[in-house]
C-alpha cells in the first residue's frame, strides 16, 4: 500500500463524515471494517456507518483537523470533535488501510465532557 492511497482513503473518510455524506464515506470502508472507540464498537461497514451517522447527527457539530501522520498502511489523525454542549474534545483516530479501503479504526478521547 502506498502512503498516498492511505492518505486519500483517510482524507475521504474525514471529509465525508464532516459533510455527512455517508454514501461517499462508505466507498472507503472495507466490508469487514472493525471499529473500536470510546463510545462503542462496530463490525462491518453498515454498523460502522450507523455509528458514524449517530455521532454526526446526535453529538458532532464539526471537526477541526490538526494533524495527520501517514506511514504506509497506517494513518493517525489528531482532531477536535466539536459538540453543541461541550468545548472541543481532542481526539485521536488510527486507521489501517488495505487495497485502498479502511479495514480497522481505533478512536480515543476523554469522554467525561459528554457525561459518559
Phi and psi restraints in degrees (range 20) as a CNS / XPLOR table:
assign (resid 1 and name C) (resid 2 and name N)
       (resid 2 and name CA) (resid 2 and name C) 1.0 -89.1 20.0 2
assign (resid 2 and name N) (resid 2 and name CA)
       (resid 2 and name C) (resid 3 and name N) 1.0 151.5 20.0 2
assign (resid 2 and name C) (resid 3 and name N)
       (resid 3 and name CA) (resid 3 and name C) 1.0 -57.5 20.0 2
assign (resid 3 and name N) (resid 3 and name CA)
       (resid 3 and name C) (resid 4 and name N) 1.0 -37.3 20.0 2
assign (resid 3 and name C) (resid 4 and name N)
       (resid 4 and name CA) (resid 4 and name C) 1.0 -65.9 20.0 2
assign (resid 4 and name N) (resid 4 and name CA)
       (resid 4 and name C) (resid 5 and name N) 1.0 -38.9 20.0 2
assign (resid 4 and name C) (resid 5 and name N)
       (resid 5 and name CA) (resid 5 and name C) 1.0 -64.0 20.0 2
assign (resid 5 and name N) (resid 5 and name CA)
       (resid 5 and name C) (resid 6 and name N) 1.0 -40.1 20.0 2
assign (resid 5 and name C) (resid 6 and name N)
       (resid 6 and name CA) (resid 6 and name C) 1.0 -64.5 20.0 2
assign (resid 6 and name N) (resid 6 and name CA)
       (resid 6 and name C) (resid 7 and name N) 1.0 -47.4 20.0 2
assign (resid 6 and name C) (resid 7 and name N)
       (resid 7 and name CA) (resid 7 and name C) 1.0 -58.7 20.0 2
assign (resid 7 and name N) (resid 7 and name CA)
       (resid 7 and name C) (resid 8 and name N) 1.0 -43.4 20.0 2
assign (resid 7 and name C) (resid 8 and name N)
       (resid 8 and name CA) (resid 8 and name C) 1.0 -62.9 20.0 2
assign (resid 8 and name N) (resid 8 and name CA)
       (resid 8 and name C) (resid 9 and name N) 1.0 -45.9 20.0 2
assign (resid 8 and name C) (resid 9 and name N)
       (resid 9 and name CA) (resid 9 and name C) 1.0 -62.5 20.0 2
assign (resid 9 and name N) (resid 9 and name CA)
       (resid 9 and name C) (resid 10 and name N) 1.0 -45.1 20.0 2
assign (resid 9 and name C) (resid 10 and name N)
       (resid 10 and name CA) (resid 10 and name C) 1.0 -71.3 20.0 2
assign (resid 10 and name N) (resid 10 and name CA)
       (resid 10 and name C) (resid 11 and name N) 1.0 -38.0 20.0 2
assign (resid 10 and name C) (resid 11 and name N)
       (resid 11 and name CA) (resid 11 and name C) 1.0 -62.2 20.0 2
assign (resid 11 and name N) (resid 11 and name CA)
       (resid 11 and name C) (resid 12 and name N) 1.0 -44.3 20.0 2
assign (resid 11 and name C) (resid 12 and name N)
       (resid 12 and name CA) (resid 12 and name C) 1.0 -60.5 20.0 2
assign (resid 12 and name N) (resid 12 and name CA)
       (resid 12 and name C) (resid 13 and name N) 1.0 -43.0 20.0 2
assign (resid 12 and name C) (resid 13 and name N)
       (resid 13 and name CA) (resid 13 and name C) 1.0 -54.6 20.0 2
assign (resid 13 and name N) (resid 13 and name CA)
       (resid 13 and name C) (resid 14 and name N) 1.0 -52.6 20.0 2
assign (resid 13 and name C) (resid 14 and name N)
       (resid 14 and name CA) (resid 14 and name C) 1.0 -70.6 20.0 2
assign (resid 14 and name N) (resid 14 and name CA)
       (resid 14 and name C) (resid 15 and name N) 1.0 -41.5 20.0 2
assign (resid 14 and name C) (resid 15 and name N)
       (resid 15 and name CA) (resid 15 and name C) 1.0 -62.3 20.0 2
assign (resid 15 and name N) (resid 15 and name CA)
       (resid 15 and name C) (resid 16 and name N) 1.0 -44.6 20.0 2
assign (resid 15 and name C) (resid 16 and name N)
       (resid 16 and name CA) (resid 16 and name C) 1.0 -67.8 20.0 2
assign (resid 16 and name N) (resid 16 and name CA)
       (resid 16 and name C) (resid 17 and name N) 1.0 -39.6 20.0 2
assign (resid 16 and name C) (resid 17 and name N)
       (resid 17 and name CA) (resid 17 and name C) 1.0 -63.3 20.0 2
assign (resid 17 and name N) (resid 17 and name CA)
       (resid 17 and name C) (resid 18 and name N) 1.0 -47.6 20.0 2
assign (resid 17 and name C) (resid 18 and name N)
       (resid 18 and name CA) (resid 18 and name C) 1.0 -59.2 20.0 2
assign (resid 18 and name N) (resid 18 and name CA)
       (resid 18 and name C) (resid 19 and name N) 1.0 -40.3 20.0 2
assign (resid 18 and name C) (resid 19 and name N)
       (resid 19 and name CA) (resid 19 and name C) 1.0 -81.6 20.0 2
assign (resid 19 and name N) (resid 19 and name CA)
       (resid 19 and name C) (resid 20 and name N) 1.0 -4.8 20.0 2
assign (resid 19 and name C) (resid 20 and name N)
       (resid 20 and name CA) (resid 20 and name C) 1.0 59.4 20.0 2
assign (resid 20 and name N) (resid 20 and name CA)
       (resid 20 and name C) (resid 21 and name N) 1.0 36.8 20.0 2
assign (resid 20 and name C) (resid 21 and name N)
       (resid 21 and name CA) (resid 21 and name C) 1.0 -101.8 20.0 2
assign (resid 21 and name N) (resid 21 and name CA)
       (resid 21 and name C) (resid 22 and name N) 1.0 83.0 20.0 2
assign (resid 21 and name C) (resid 22 and name N)
       (resid 22 and name CA) (resid 22 and name C) 1.0 -74.6 20.0 2
assign (resid 22 and name N) (resid 22 and name CA)
       (resid 22 and name C) (resid 23 and name N) 1.0 -23.0 20.0 2
assign (resid 22 and name C) (resid 23 and name N)
       (resid 23 and name CA) (resid 23 and name C) 1.0 -66.5 20.0 2
assign (resid 23 and name N) (resid 23 and name CA)
       (resid 23 and name C) (resid 24 and name N) 1.0 -43.5 20.0 2
assign (resid 23 and name C) (resid 24 and name N)
       (resid 24 and name CA) (resid 24 and name C) 1.0 -67.8 20.0 2
assign (resid 24 and name N) (resid 24 and name CA)
       (resid 24 and name C) (resid 25 and name N) 1.0 -40.2 20.0 2
assign (resid 24 and name C) (resid 25 and name N)
       (resid 25 and name CA) (resid 25 and name C) 1.0 -59.8 20.0 2
assign (resid 25 and name N) (resid 25 and name CA)
       (resid 25 and name C) (resid 26 and name N) 1.0 -40.0 20.0 2
assign (resid 25 and name C) (resid 26 and name N)
       (resid 26 and name CA) (resid 26 and name C) 1.0 -60.7 20.0 2
assign (resid 26 and name N) (resid 26 and name CA)
       (resid 26 and name C) (resid 27 and name N) 1.0 -28.1 20.0 2
assign (resid 26 and name C) (resid 27 and name N)
       (resid 27 and name CA) (resid 27 and name C) 1.0 -67.5 20.0 2
assign (resid 27 and name N) (resid 27 and name CA)
       (resid 27 and name C) (resid 28 and name N) 1.0 -15.5 20.0 2
assign (resid 27 and name C) (resid 28 and name N)
       (resid 28 and name CA) (resid 28 and name C) 1.0 -111.1 20.0 2
assign (resid 28 and name N) (resid 28 and name CA)
       (resid 28 and name C) (resid 29 and name N) 1.0 8.2 20.0 2
assign (resid 28 and name C) (resid 29 and name N)
       (resid 29 and name CA) (resid 29 and name C) 1.0 -103.9 20.0 2
assign (resid 29 and name N) (resid 29 and name CA)
       (resid 29 and name C) (resid 30 and name N) 1.0 132.2 20.0 2
assign (resid 29 and name C) (resid 30 and name N)
       (resid 30 and name CA) (resid 30 and name C) 1.0 -67.0 20.0 2
assign (resid 30 and name N) (resid 30 and name CA)
       (resid 30 and name C) (resid 31 and name N) 1.0 150.8 20.0 2
assign (resid 30 and name C) (resid 31 and name N)
       (resid 31 and name CA) (resid 31 and name C) 1.0 -55.4 20.0 2
assign (resid 31 and name N) (resid 31 and name CA)
       (resid 31 and name C) (resid 32 and name N) 1.0 -34.9 20.0 2
assign (resid 31 and name C) (resid 32 and name N)
       (resid 32 and name CA) (resid 32 and name C) 1.0 -105.1 20.0 2
assign (resid 32 and name N) (resid 32 and name CA)
       (resid 32 and name C) (resid 33 and name N) 1.0 29.0 20.0 2
assign (resid 32 and name C) (resid 33 and name N)
       (resid 33 and name CA) (resid 33 and name C) 1.0 -54.0 20.0 2
assign (resid 33 and name N) (resid 33 and name CA)
       (resid 33 and name C) (resid 34 and name N) 1.0 142.8 20.0 2
assign (resid 33 and name C) (resid 34 and name N)
       (resid 34 and name CA) (resid 34 and name C) 1.0 -118.9 20.0 2
assign (resid 34 and name N) (resid 34 and name CA)
       (resid 34 and name C) (resid 35 and name N) 1.0 117.3 20.0 2
assign (resid 34 and name C) (resid 35 and name N)
       (resid 35 and name CA) (resid 35 and name C) 1.0 -116.1 20.0 2
assign (resid 35 and name N) (resid 35 and name CA)
       (resid 35 and name C) (resid 36 and name N) 1.0 130.2 20.0 2
assign (resid 35 and name C) (resid 36 and name N)
       (resid 36 and name CA) (resid 36 and name C) 1.0 -133.6 20.0 2
assign (resid 36 and name N) (resid 36 and name CA)
       (resid 36 and name C) (resid 37 and name N) 1.0 124.4 20.0 2
assign (resid 36 and name C) (resid 37 and name N)
       (resid 37 and name CA) (resid 37 and name C) 1.0 -144.2 20.0 2
assign (resid 37 and name N) (resid 37 and name CA)
       (resid 37 and name C) (resid 38 and name N) 1.0 178.9 20.0 2
assign (resid 37 and name C) (resid 38 and name N)
       (resid 38 and name CA) (resid 38 and name C) 1.0 -61.1 20.0 2
assign (resid 38 and name N) (resid 38 and name CA)
       (resid 38 and name C) (resid 39 and name N) 1.0 -36.4 20.0 2
assign (resid 38 and name C) (resid 39 and name N)
       (resid 39 and name CA) (resid 39 and name C) 1.0 -97.1 20.0 2
assign (resid 39 and name N) (resid 39 and name CA)
       (resid 39 and name C) (resid 40 and name N) 1.0 2.0 20.0 2
assign (resid 39 and name C) (resid 40 and name N)
       (resid 40 and name CA) (resid 40 and name C) 1.0 155.4 20.0 2
assign (resid 40 and name N) (resid 40 and name CA)
       (resid 40 and name C) (resid 41 and name N) 1.0 -177.2 20.0 2
assign (resid 40 and name C) (resid 41 and name N)
       (resid 41 and name CA) (resid 41 and name C) 1.0 -128.0 20.0 2
assign (resid 41 and name N) (resid 41 and name CA)
       (resid 41 and name C) (resid 42 and name N) 1.0 160.2 20.0 2
assign (resid 41 and name C) (resid 42 and name N)
       (resid 42 and name CA) (resid 42 and name C) 1.0 -145.9 20.0 2
assign (resid 42 and name N) (resid 42 and name CA)
       (resid 42 and name C) (resid 43 and name N) 1.0 139.6 20.0 2
assign (resid 42 and name C) (resid 43 and name N)
       (resid 43 and name CA) (resid 43 and name C) 1.0 -121.4 20.0 2
assign (resid 43 and name N) (resid 43 and name CA)
       (resid 43 and name C) (resid 44 and name N) 1.0 117.0 20.0 2
assign (resid 43 and name C) (resid 44 and name N)
       (resid 44 and name CA) (resid 44 and name C) 1.0 96.7 20.0 2
assign (resid 44 and name N) (resid 44 and name CA)
       (resid 44 and name C) (resid 45 and name N) 1.0 156.4 20.0 2
assign (resid 44 and name C) (resid 45 and name N)
       (resid 45 and name CA) (resid 45 and name C) 1.0 -63.4 20.0 2
assign (resid 45 and name N) (resid 45 and name CA)
       (resid 45 and name C) (resid 46 and name N) 1.0 -40.6 20.0 2
assign (resid 45 and name C) (resid 46 and name N)
       (resid 46 and name CA) (resid 46 and name C) 1.0 -63.8 20.0 2
assign (resid 46 and name N) (resid 46 and name CA)
       (resid 46 and name C) (resid 47 and name N) 1.0 -43.6 20.0 2
assign (resid 46 and name C) (resid 47 and name N)
       (resid 47 and name CA) (resid 47 and name C) 1.0 -65.7 20.0 2
assign (resid 47 and name N) (resid 47 and name CA)
       (resid 47 and name C) (resid 48 and name N) 1.0 -39.0 20.0 2
assign (resid 47 and name C) (resid 48 and name N)
       (resid 48 and name CA) (resid 48 and name C) 1.0 -63.8 20.0 2
assign (resid 48 and name N) (resid 48 and name CA)
       (resid 48 and name C) (resid 49 and name N) 1.0 -46.3 20.0 2
assign (resid 48 and name C) (resid 49 and name N)
       (resid 49 and name CA) (resid 49 and name C) 1.0 -61.3 20.0 2
assign (resid 49 and name N) (resid 49 and name CA)
       (resid 49 and name C) (resid 50 and name N) 1.0 -41.8 20.0 2
assign (resid 49 and name C) (resid 50 and name N)
       (resid 50 and name CA) (resid 50 and name C) 1.0 -60.3 20.0 2
assign (resid 50 and name N) (resid 50 and name CA)
       (resid 50 and name C) (resid 51 and name N) 1.0 -42.8 20.0 2
assign (resid 50 and name C) (resid 51 and name N)
       (resid 51 and name CA) (resid 51 and name C) 1.0 -66.5 20.0 2
assign (resid 51 and name N) (resid 51 and name CA)
       (resid 51 and name C) (resid 52 and name N) 1.0 -43.8 20.0 2
assign (resid 51 and name C) (resid 52 and name N)
       (resid 52 and name CA) (resid 52 and name C) 1.0 -66.6 20.0 2
assign (resid 52 and name N) (resid 52 and name CA)
       (resid 52 and name C) (resid 53 and name N) 1.0 -37.1 20.0 2
assign (resid 52 and name C) (resid 53 and name N)
       (resid 53 and name CA) (resid 53 and name C) 1.0 -63.6 20.0 2
assign (resid 53 and name N) (resid 53 and name CA)
       (resid 53 and name C) (resid 54 and name N) 1.0 -43.8 20.0 2
assign (resid 53 and name C) (resid 54 and name N)
       (resid 54 and name CA) (resid 54 and name C) 1.0 -60.0 20.0 2
assign (resid 54 and name N) (resid 54 and name CA)
       (resid 54 and name C) (resid 55 and name N) 1.0 -43.8 20.0 2
assign (resid 54 and name C) (resid 55 and name N)
       (resid 55 and name CA) (resid 55 and name C) 1.0 -61.9 20.0 2
assign (resid 55 and name N) (resid 55 and name CA)
       (resid 55 and name C) (resid 56 and name N) 1.0 -45.0 20.0 2
assign (resid 55 and name C) (resid 56 and name N)
       (resid 56 and name CA) (resid 56 and name C) 1.0 -65.9 20.0 2
assign (resid 56 and name N) (resid 56 and name CA)
       (resid 56 and name C) (resid 57 and name N) 1.0 -36.4 20.0 2
assign (resid 56 and name C) (resid 57 and name N)
       (resid 57 and name CA) (resid 57 and name C) 1.0 -88.9 20.0 2
assign (resid 57 and name N) (resid 57 and name CA)
       (resid 57 and name C) (resid 58 and name N) 1.0 -22.8 20.0 2
assign (resid 57 and name C) (resid 58 and name N)
       (resid 58 and name CA) (resid 58 and name C) 1.0 -117.8 20.0 2
assign (resid 58 and name N) (resid 58 and name CA)
       (resid 58 and name C) (resid 59 and name N) 1.0 -18.1 20.0 2
assign (resid 58 and name C) (resid 59 and name N)
       (resid 59 and name CA) (resid 59 and name C) 1.0 -126.6 20.0 2
assign (resid 59 and name N) (resid 59 and name CA)
       (resid 59 and name C) (resid 60 and name N) 1.0 -54.7 20.0 2
assign (resid 59 and name C) (resid 60 and name N)
       (resid 60 and name CA) (resid 60 and name C) 1.0 -78.1 20.0 2
assign (resid 60 and name N) (resid 60 and name CA)
       (resid 60 and name C) (resid 61 and name N) 1.0 132.6 20.0 2
assign (resid 60 and name C) (resid 61 and name N)
       (resid 61 and name CA) (resid 61 and name C) 1.0 -105.8 20.0 2
assign (resid 61 and name N) (resid 61 and name CA)
       (resid 61 and name C) (resid 62 and name N) 1.0 -24.6 20.0 2
assign (resid 61 and name C) (resid 62 and name N)
       (resid 62 and name CA) (resid 62 and name C) 1.0 -169.7 20.0 2
assign (resid 62 and name N) (resid 62 and name CA)
       (resid 62 and name C) (resid 63 and name N) 1.0 171.1 20.0 2
assign (resid 62 and name C) (resid 63 and name N)
       (resid 63 and name CA) (resid 63 and name C) 1.0 -130.4 20.0 2
assign (resid 63 and name N) (resid 63 and name CA)
       (resid 63 and name C) (resid 64 and name N) 1.0 139.4 20.0 2
assign (resid 63 and name C) (resid 64 and name N)
       (resid 64 and name CA) (resid 64 and name C) 1.0 -118.6 20.0 2
assign (resid 64 and name N) (resid 64 and name CA)
       (resid 64 and name C) (resid 65 and name N) 1.0 110.9 20.0 2
assign (resid 64 and name C) (resid 65 and name N)
       (resid 65 and name CA) (resid 65 and name C) 1.0 -81.4 20.0 2
assign (resid 65 and name N) (resid 65 and name CA)
       (resid 65 and name C) (resid 66 and name N) 1.0 132.8 20.0 2
assign (resid 65 and name C) (resid 66 and name N)
       (resid 66 and name CA) (resid 66 and name C) 1.0 -108.8 20.0 2
assign (resid 66 and name N) (resid 66 and name CA)
       (resid 66 and name C) (resid 67 and name N) 1.0 -39.8 20.0 2
assign (resid 66 and name C) (resid 67 and name N)
       (resid 67 and name CA) (resid 67 and name C) 1.0 -158.1 20.0 2
assign (resid 67 and name N) (resid 67 and name CA)
       (resid 67 and name C) (resid 68 and name N) 1.0 150.4 20.0 2
assign (resid 67 and name C) (resid 68 and name N)
       (resid 68 and name CA) (resid 68 and name C) 1.0 -140.6 20.0 2
assign (resid 68 and name N) (resid 68 and name CA)
       (resid 68 and name C) (resid 69 and name N) 1.0 130.2 20.0 2
assign (resid 68 and name C) (resid 69 and name N)
       (resid 69 and name CA) (resid 69 and name C) 1.0 -117.2 20.0 2
assign (resid 69 and name N) (resid 69 and name CA)
       (resid 69 and name C) (resid 70 and name N) 1.0 124.7 20.0 2
assign (resid 69 and name C) (resid 70 and name N)
       (resid 70 and name CA) (resid 70 and name C) 1.0 -118.1 20.0 2
assign (resid 70 and name N) (resid 70 and name CA)
       (resid 70 and name C) (resid 71 and name N) 1.0 130.5 20.0 2
assign (resid 70 and name C) (resid 71 and name N)
       (resid 71 and name CA) (resid 71 and name C) 1.0 -136.9 20.0 2
assign (resid 71 and name N) (resid 71 and name CA)
       (resid 71 and name C) (resid 72 and name N) 1.0 98.3 20.0 2
assign (resid 71 and name C) (resid 72 and name N)
       (resid 72 and name CA) (resid 72 and name C) 1.0 61.6 20.0 2
assign (resid 72 and name N) (resid 72 and name CA)
       (resid 72 and name C) (resid 73 and name N) 1.0 -117.4 20.0 2
assign (resid 72 and name C) (resid 73 and name N)
       (resid 73 and name CA) (resid 73 and name C) 1.0 -84.4 20.0 2
assign (resid 73 and name N) (resid 73 and name CA)
       (resid 73 and name C) (resid 74 and name N) 1.0 -2.4 20.0 2
assign (resid 73 and name C) (resid 74 and name N)
       (resid 74 and name CA) (resid 74 and name C) 1.0 -119.9 20.0 2
assign (resid 74 and name N) (resid 74 and name CA)
       (resid 74 and name C) (resid 75 and name N) 1.0 144.3 20.0 2
assign (resid 74 and name C) (resid 75 and name N)
       (resid 75 and name CA) (resid 75 and name C) 1.0 -138.0 20.0 2
assign (resid 75 and name N) (resid 75 and name CA)
       (resid 75 and name C) (resid 76 and name N) 1.0 137.0 20.0 2
assign (resid 75 and name C) (resid 76 and name N)
       (resid 76 and name CA) (resid 76 and name C) 1.0 -113.6 20.0 2
assign (resid 76 and name N) (resid 76 and name CA)
       (resid 76 and name C) (resid 77 and name N) 1.0 126.1 20.0 2
assign (resid 76 and name C) (resid 77 and name N)
       (resid 77 and name CA) (resid 77 and name C) 1.0 -118.1 20.0 2
assign (resid 77 and name N) (resid 77 and name CA)
       (resid 77 and name C) (resid 78 and name N) 1.0 127.7 20.0 2
assign (resid 77 and name C) (resid 78 and name N)
       (resid 78 and name CA) (resid 78 and name C) 1.0 -106.3 20.0 2
assign (resid 78 and name N) (resid 78 and name CA)
       (resid 78 and name C) (resid 79 and name N) 1.0 123.7 20.0 2
assign (resid 78 and name C) (resid 79 and name N)
       (resid 79 and name CA) (resid 79 and name C) 1.0 -148.4 20.0 2
assign (resid 79 and name N) (resid 79 and name CA)
       (resid 79 and name C) (resid 80 and name N) 1.0 164.3 20.0 2
assign (resid 79 and name C) (resid 80 and name N)
       (resid 80 and name CA) (resid 80 and name C) 1.0 -100.7 20.0 2
assign (resid 80 and name N) (resid 80 and name CA)
       (resid 80 and name C) (resid 81 and name N) 1.0 129.1 20.0 2
assign (resid 80 and name C) (resid 81 and name N)
       (resid 81 and name CA) (resid 81 and name C) 1.0 -91.7 20.0 2
assign (resid 81 and name N) (resid 81 and name CA)
       (resid 81 and name C) (resid 82 and name N) 1.0 116.1 20.0 2
assign (resid 81 and name C) (resid 82 and name N)
       (resid 82 and name CA) (resid 82 and name C) 1.0 -93.2 20.0 2
assign (resid 82 and name N) (resid 82 and name CA)
       (resid 82 and name C) (resid 83 and name N) 1.0 137.4 20.0 2
assign (resid 82 and name C) (resid 83 and name N)
       (resid 83 and name CA) (resid 83 and name C) 1.0 -130.4 20.0 2
assign (resid 83 and name N) (resid 83 and name CA)
       (resid 83 and name C) (resid 84 and name N) 1.0 167.7 20.0 2
assign (resid 83 and name C) (resid 84 and name N)
       (resid 84 and name CA) (resid 84 and name C) 1.0 -76.9 20.0 2
assign (resid 84 and name N) (resid 84 and name CA)
       (resid 84 and name C) (resid 85 and name N) 1.0 -17.9 20.0 2
assign (resid 84 and name C) (resid 85 and name N)
       (resid 85 and name CA) (resid 85 and name C) 1.0 -118.1 20.0 2
assign (resid 85 and name N) (resid 85 and name CA)
       (resid 85 and name C) (resid 86 and name N) 1.0 0.6 20.0 2
assign (resid 85 and name C) (resid 86 and name N)
       (resid 86 and name CA) (resid 86 and name C) 1.0 -138.3 20.0 2
assign (resid 86 and name N) (resid 86 and name CA)
       (resid 86 and name C) (resid 87 and name N) 1.0 161.6 20.0 2
assign (resid 86 and name C) (resid 87 and name N)
       (resid 87 and name CA) (resid 87 and name C) 1.0 -64.0 20.0 2
assign (resid 87 and name N) (resid 87 and name CA)
       (resid 87 and name C) (resid 88 and name N) 1.0 162.2 20.0 2
assign (resid 87 and name C) (resid 88 and name N)
       (resid 88 and name CA) (resid 88 and name C) 1.0 -53.0 20.0 2
assign (resid 88 and name N) (resid 88 and name CA)
       (resid 88 and name C) (resid 89 and name N) 1.0 138.9 20.0 2
assign (resid 88 and name C) (resid 89 and name N)
       (resid 89 and name CA) (resid 89 and name C) 1.0 -105.3 20.0 2
assign (resid 89 and name N) (resid 89 and name CA)
       (resid 89 and name C) (resid 90 and name N) 1.0 114.5 20.0 2
assign (resid 89 and name C) (resid 90 and name N)
       (resid 90 and name CA) (resid 90 and name C) 1.0 -62.2 20.0 2
assign (resid 90 and name N) (resid 90 and name CA)
       (resid 90 and name C) (resid 91 and name N) 1.0 132.7 20.0 2
assign (resid 90 and name C) (resid 91 and name N)
       (resid 91 and name CA) (resid 91 and name C) 1.0 -139.1 20.0 2
assign (resid 91 and name N) (resid 91 and name CA)
       (resid 91 and name C) (resid 92 and name N) 1.0 142.3 20.0 2
assign (resid 91 and name C) (resid 92 and name N)
       (resid 92 and name CA) (resid 92 and name C) 1.0 -116.4 20.0 2
assign (resid 92 and name N) (resid 92 and name CA)
       (resid 92 and name C) (resid 93 and name N) 1.0 136.7 20.0 2
assign (resid 92 and name C) (resid 93 and name N)
       (resid 93 and name CA) (resid 93 and name C) 1.0 -129.1 20.0 2
assign (resid 93 and name N) (resid 93 and name CA)
       (resid 93 and name C) (resid 94 and name N) 1.0 123.8 20.0 2
assign (resid 93 and name C) (resid 94 and name N)
       (resid 94 and name CA) (resid 94 and name C) 1.0 -106.6 20.0 2
assign (resid 94 and name N) (resid 94 and name CA)
       (resid 94 and name C) (resid 95 and name N) 1.0 127.8 20.0 2
assign (resid 94 and name C) (resid 95 and name N)
       (resid 95 and name CA) (resid 95 and name C) 1.0 -123.3 20.0 2
assign (resid 95 and name N) (resid 95 and name CA)
       (resid 95 and name C) (resid 96 and name N) 1.0 138.3 20.0 2
assign (resid 95 and name C) (resid 96 and name N)
       (resid 96 and name CA) (resid 96 and name C) 1.0 -112.6 20.0 2
assign (resid 96 and name N) (resid 96 and name CA)
       (resid 96 and name C) (resid 97 and name N) 1.0 132.6 20.0 2
assign (resid 96 and name C) (resid 97 and name N)
       (resid 97 and name CA) (resid 97 and name C) 1.0 -120.5 20.0 2
assign (resid 97 and name N) (resid 97 and name CA)
       (resid 97 and name C) (resid 98 and name N) 1.0 134.1 20.0 2
assign (resid 97 and name C) (resid 98 and name N)
       (resid 98 and name CA) (resid 98 and name C) 1.0 -132.2 20.0 2
assign (resid 98 and name N) (resid 98 and name CA)
       (resid 98 and name C) (resid 99 and name N) 1.0 131.3 20.0 2
assign (resid 98 and name C) (resid 99 and name N)
       (resid 99 and name CA) (resid 99 and name C) 1.0 53.0 20.0 2
assign (resid 99 and name N) (resid 99 and name CA)
       (resid 99 and name C) (resid 100 and name N) 1.0 36.8 20.0 2
assign (resid 99 and name C) (resid 100 and name N)
       (resid 100 and name CA) (resid 100 and name C) 1.0 81.6 20.0 2
assign (resid 100 and name N) (resid 100 and name CA)
       (resid 100 and name C) (resid 101 and name N) 1.0 2.2 20.0 2
assign (resid 100 and name C) (resid 101 and name N)
       (resid 101 and name CA) (resid 101 and name C) 1.0 -120.8 20.0 2
assign (resid 101 and name N) (resid 101 and name CA)
       (resid 101 and name C) (resid 102 and name N) 1.0 143.4 20.0 2
assign (resid 101 and name C) (resid 102 and name N)
       (resid 102 and name CA) (resid 102 and name C) 1.0 -76.6 20.0 2
assign (resid 102 and name N) (resid 102 and name CA)
       (resid 102 and name C) (resid 103 and name N) 1.0 123.5 20.0 2
assign (resid 102 and name C) (resid 103 and name N)
       (resid 103 and name CA) (resid 103 and name C) 1.0 -106.8 20.0 2
assign (resid 103 and name N) (resid 103 and name CA)
       (resid 103 and name C) (resid 104 and name N) 1.0 -26.3 20.0 2
assign (resid 103 and name C) (resid 104 and name N)
       (resid 104 and name CA) (resid 104 and name C) 1.0 -139.6 20.0 2
assign (resid 104 and name N) (resid 104 and name CA)
       (resid 104 and name C) (resid 105 and name N) 1.0 139.6 20.0 2
assign (resid 104 and name C) (resid 105 and name N)
       (resid 105 and name CA) (resid 105 and name C) 1.0 -135.1 20.0 2
assign (resid 105 and name N) (resid 105 and name CA)
       (resid 105 and name C) (resid 106 and name N) 1.0 131.1 20.0 2
assign (resid 105 and name C) (resid 106 and name N)
       (resid 106 and name CA) (resid 106 and name C) 1.0 -127.8 20.0 2
assign (resid 106 and name N) (resid 106 and name CA)
       (resid 106 and name C) (resid 107 and name N) 1.0 129.4 20.0 2
assign (resid 106 and name C) (resid 107 and name N)
       (resid 107 and name CA) (resid 107 and name C) 1.0 -128.3 20.0 2
assign (resid 107 and name N) (resid 107 and name CA)
       (resid 107 and name C) (resid 108 and name N) 1.0 137.1 20.0 2
assign (resid 107 and name C) (resid 108 and name N)
       (resid 108 and name CA) (resid 108 and name C) 1.0 -138.8 20.0 2
assign (resid 108 and name N) (resid 108 and name CA)
       (resid 108 and name C) (resid 109 and name N) 1.0 141.2 20.0 2
assign (resid 108 and name C) (resid 109 and name N)
       (resid 109 and name CA) (resid 109 and name C) 1.0 -162.4 20.0 2
assign (resid 109 and name N) (resid 109 and name CA)
       (resid 109 and name C) (resid 110 and name N) 1.0 168.5 20.0 2
assign (resid 109 and name C) (resid 110 and name N)
       (resid 110 and name CA) (resid 110 and name C) 1.0 -83.6 20.0 2
assign (resid 110 and name N) (resid 110 and name CA)
       (resid 110 and name C) (resid 111 and name N) 1.0 111.5 20.0 2
assign (resid 110 and name C) (resid 111 and name N)
       (resid 111 and name CA) (resid 111 and name C) 1.0 -82.2 20.0 2
assign (resid 111 and name N) (resid 111 and name CA)
       (resid 111 and name C) (resid 112 and name N) 1.0 -4.8 20.0 2
assign (resid 111 and name C) (resid 112 and name N)
       (resid 112 and name CA) (resid 112 and name C) 1.0 -56.0 20.0 2
assign (resid 112 and name N) (resid 112 and name CA)
       (resid 112 and name C) (resid 113 and name N) 1.0 -38.2 20.0 2
assign (resid 112 and name C) (resid 113 and name N)
       (resid 113 and name CA) (resid 113 and name C) 1.0 -60.2 20.0 2
assign (resid 113 and name N) (resid 113 and name CA)
       (resid 113 and name C) (resid 114 and name N) 1.0 -24.9 20.0 2
assign (resid 113 and name C) (resid 114 and name N)
       (resid 114 and name CA) (resid 114 and name C) 1.0 -85.9 20.0 2
assign (resid 114 and name N) (resid 114 and name CA)
       (resid 114 and name C) (resid 115 and name N) 1.0 0.0 20.0 2
assign (resid 114 and name C) (resid 115 and name N)
       (resid 115 and name CA) (resid 115 and name C) 1.0 79.7 20.0 2
assign (resid 115 and name N) (resid 115 and name CA)
       (resid 115 and name C) (resid 116 and name N) 1.0 21.2 20.0 2
